[in-house]
Amino acid sequence: MKNIPPDESGSDVSERGQLCSIIRAAFEGVKLGDGVGLYQAQGIDDHESDEACSIFRERDEKDDWTRITSEDLNNCYSSLSFFDAEGMRFYLPAYLLADLNGEYKFDLIDEFTNWCDYKKEQYSLLSDIQRDAVSRYLRFIQDKPGNWLDAHKIDVVLESLCENVPESSELQNEEA
């Protein structure tokens, strides 16, 4: 599903807002560290030299994913395929929020539904609370009208993503 338009119904607005808050809280304080950056990943995609990729990395946000603009995400849509686990953990919430706010112009669901060992590795550093936030995003998308084609694929991803992740109620008790 591409560029999710916000639904005008009150319940959708409320659910979308709650989901955005859950994502923000789950990824609060995450830094890029030594992970592959947004523009660095574009260099990798374009088969640039290590030197060129290092220059691209200088442009990357590394400390606060909330400063990443939707414009940057749209310019770097293929970066999702080239992040390592640290890069994915840092940039994923920005992509999720841009998609939920109708600002991401590409098909984010496709990034999840092409599940393979490499994708599992990309998500390997997510904490249980972060996996829960991503799962809630996927379920929200799955429940949208007209998304029946991806529904089964999302089920498969949810099963893989949520292996050994406690139920949401257990996570809430864990936070208390």
C-alpha positions as CSV (number, residue, x, y, z in Angstrom):
1,M,0.0,0.0,0.0
2,K,1.5,3.3,-1.1
3,N,1.1,6.7,0.6
4,I,-1.6,5.9,3.2
5,P,-4.0,8.7,3.1
6,P,-5.3,9.6,6.6
7,D,-8.8,8.5,7.0
8,E,-11.2,11.2,8.1
9,S,-13.1,9.0,10.6
10,G,-12.4,9.9,14.2
11,S,-11.4,6.4,15.2
12,D,-8.8,6.1,12.5
13,V,-7.3,9.5,13.4
14,S,-7.2,8.4,17.1
15,E,-5.7,4.9,16.2
16,R,-3.2,6.5,13.9
17,G,-2.1,9.0,16.5
18,Q,-1.8,6.3,19.2
19,L,0.3,4.2,16.8
20,C,2.6,7.2,16.1
21,S,3.1,7.8,19.8
22,I,3.9,4.1,20.3
23,I,6.5,4.2,17.5
24,R,8.1,7.4,18.9
25,A,8.3,6.0,22.4
26,A,9.7,2.6,21.2
27,F,12.5,4.2,19.3
28,E,13.2,7.2,21.5
29,G,16.9,7.8,21.9
30,V,18.1,5.4,19.3
31,K,21.3,6.5,17.6
32,L,22.8,5.3,14.3
33,G,26.2,4.4,15.8
34,D,28.4,2.6,13.3
35,G,25.3,1.6,11.2
36,V,24.8,2.3,7.5
37,G,23.4,5.8,7.0
38,L,20.6,7.0,4.7
39,Y,22.7,8.6,2.0
40,Q,25.5,6.1,2.6
41,A,23.0,3.4,1.6
42,Q,22.2,5.2,-1.6
43,G,25.9,5.2,-2.4
44,I,26.0,1.4,-1.8
45,D,22.9,1.0,-4.0
46,D,24.7,3.0,-6.8
47,H,27.9,0.9,-6.4
48,E,29.9,3.9,-5.4
49,S,33.4,3.6,-4.0
50,D,34.0,3.2,-0.2
51,E,35.5,6.8,-0.3
52,A,32.3,8.2,-2.0
53,C,30.1,6.3,0.5
54,S,32.1,7.8,3.4
55,I,31.4,11.3,2.0
56,F,27.7,10.5,1.7
57,R,27.8,9.3,5.3
58,E,28.9,12.7,6.5
59,R,25.6,14.0,5.3
60,D,23.6,11.4,7.2
61,E,21.7,12.2,10.4
62,K,23.2,10.0,13.1
63,D,21.9,11.2,16.5
64,D,18.1,12.0,16.2
65,W,15.9,10.1,13.8
66,T,13.1,12.6,14.4
67,R,15.1,15.2,12.4
68,I,15.0,13.1,9.2
69,T,12.7,14.8,6.7
70,S,10.1,13.0,4.6
71,E,11.9,14.6,1.6
72,D,15.1,12.8,2.5
73,L,13.2,9.5,3.0
74,N,11.6,9.8,-0.4
75,N,14.9,10.7,-2.0
76,C,16.4,7.6,-0.4
77,Y,13.6,5.1,-0.7
78,S,16.0,2.3,-1.8
79,S,18.1,2.8,1.3
80,L,15.8,0.4,3.2
81,S,17.3,-2.5,1.1
82,F,20.9,-1.6,2.1
83,F,20.8,-0.8,5.8
84,D,22.5,-3.0,8.2
85,A,20.8,-3.8,11.5
86,E,21.9,-0.6,13.2
87,G,20.8,1.5,10.2
88,M,17.4,-0.2,10.1
89,R,16.8,0.3,13.8
90,F,17.7,4.0,13.5
91,Y,15.8,4.9,10.3
92,L,12.8,2.6,10.4
93,P,10.7,4.7,12.8
94,A,11.1,7.8,10.5
95,Y,9.9,5.7,7.5
96,L,7.0,4.3,9.5
97,L,5.8,7.7,10.7
98,A,6.2,9.3,7.2
99,D,4.0,6.5,5.8
100,L,1.4,6.8,8.5
101,N,1.3,10.6,7.9
102,G,0.8,10.1,4.2
103,E,4.2,11.7,3.4
104,Y,6.1,8.6,2.1
105,K,5.5,8.3,-1.6
106,F,6.6,4.6,-2.1
107,D,5.4,1.2,-1.0
108,L,6.8,0.6,2.4
109,I,4.9,-2.6,2.9
110,D,6.9,-4.2,0.0
111,E,10.0,-3.8,2.2
112,F,8.4,-6.0,4.8
113,T,6.7,-8.5,2.6
114,N,9.9,-9.5,0.7
115,W,11.0,-11.4,3.8
116,C,14.2,-13.3,3.7
117,D,17.3,-14.1,5.9
118,Y,18.8,-10.7,5.0
119,K,15.6,-8.9,6.2
120,K,15.7,-11.0,9.4
121,E,19.2,-9.8,10.0
122,Q,18.2,-6.2,9.4
123,Y,15.6,-6.4,12.1
124,S,17.8,-8.4,14.5
125,L,18.7,-5.4,16.8
126,L,15.1,-4.4,17.4
127,S,14.1,-4.7,21.1
128,D,10.8,-6.5,22.0
129,I,9.1,-3.1,22.4
130,Q,10.4,-1.9,19.0
131,R,9.2,-5.2,17.4
132,D,5.8,-4.7,19.0
133,A,5.6,-1.2,17.6
134,V,6.5,-2.5,14.1
135,S,3.9,-5.3,14.5
136,R,1.2,-2.8,15.4
137,Y,2.1,-0.7,12.3
138,L,1.8,-3.8,10.1
139,R,-1.5,-4.8,11.7
140,F,-2.8,-1.3,11.2
141,I,-1.9,-1.4,7.5
142,Q,-3.2,-5.0,7.2
143,D,-6.6,-3.8,8.4
144,K,-6.9,-1.0,5.8
145,P,-9.6,-1.6,3.1
146,G,-8.2,-2.6,-0.2
147,N,-5.1,-4.2,1.3
148,W,-6.2,-7.8,0.9
149,L,-3.3,-8.7,-1.5
150,D,-0.7,-8.0,1.2
151,A,-2.7,-9.4,4.1
152,H,-1.3,-13.0,3.9
153,K,2.3,-11.7,3.3
154,I,1.9,-9.5,6.4
155,D,0.8,-12.5,8.4
156,V,4.1,-14.3,7.4
157,V,6.2,-11.3,8.3
158,L,4.4,-10.8,11.6
159,E,5.1,-14.5,12.5
160,S,8.8,-14.1,11.8
161,L,9.1,-10.6,13.3
162,C,7.3,-11.6,16.5
163,E,9.1,-14.8,17.3
164,N,9.8,-14.8,21.0
165,V,8.2,-11.4,21.5
166,P,5.9,-11.1,24.5
167,E,2.3,-10.1,23.9
168,S,1.6,-6.3,24.0
169,S,0.0,-6.6,27.5
170,E,3.2,-8.2,28.8
171,L,5.3,-5.5,27.3
172,Q,3.2,-2.8,29.0
173,N,3.7,-4.6,32.3
174,E,7.4,-4.8,31.6
175,E,7.5,-1.0,31.1
176,A,5.8,-0.3,34.4
